[in-house]
Amino acid sequence: MEFKEFVNSLPNQRNEVISQLMLLCRVSRITVYRWLRGDFVPDALKRKVIADYLQMSEKELWPNV
């Protein structure tokens, strides 16, 4: 399940996950929303941090990177 699909599948926890990703990656809420829309992909370090937090592999979350 890709990053966008995974986060959007968490209706009750979605905002909490977005807030945690903001803090962990030190980015704005807008940036996280842009990742979710597919406007751009996080850099390699942020992908690693996100994958660790979500306990999923980077390849699973971003298969085209």
N, C-alpha and C positions, 0 to 999 in steps of 0.2 A: 504494500500500500504506500503510495507516494506521500510526501510531506503534506501537501495541500489536502489530500483526501483524508489522511490520518487526523489532522487537527480539526477538520470540518466534521469528522465523525464523532467528535466529543461535544455534544450539544451543551451539557451541563458544566463541563470543565474547560470549554474552549477559551473563555476569557482569562481563566487562571493560567492556562498553558501559554497563552500569548503574553501575559504579564511576566511569567517566569522566563520566557525566551528573551524578552526585552532586557531583563536584569542580567541574565547569564551572558548574553551577547553584547550587552551595553549599546543597544540601539533603540531607536524610537519605535513607538507602536506603529507608526506609518511604515517603517521599514519592514516590520514583521508582516503587516498586511500586504505589502508589495511582494514579499516572498510567497505568501499564500496565493496571491493572484497570479503568480508566475511572471511578474514583470522582470524580475531578475533572481539569480540564485545566490545564496550566501557564499562568502569566500570559504576556502578549505577549512580554516580554523573554526569558523562559526558552524559549518556543517558538522564537524566533529563534536563540538559542544552540544549541538541540538540532538544529534544521534545518541550521544551518551545520556542526555537528559530523558529522551523518549524511549531509551533502551531498545533501539532499532539500529540496523546497519545503515551507513551512508548510502550504499548501493540500493538499498530498498527504498529509502526516502527520495533519493535523486538518481534514478537509474540512467539518466542521459548525460550525467556529468563524468 
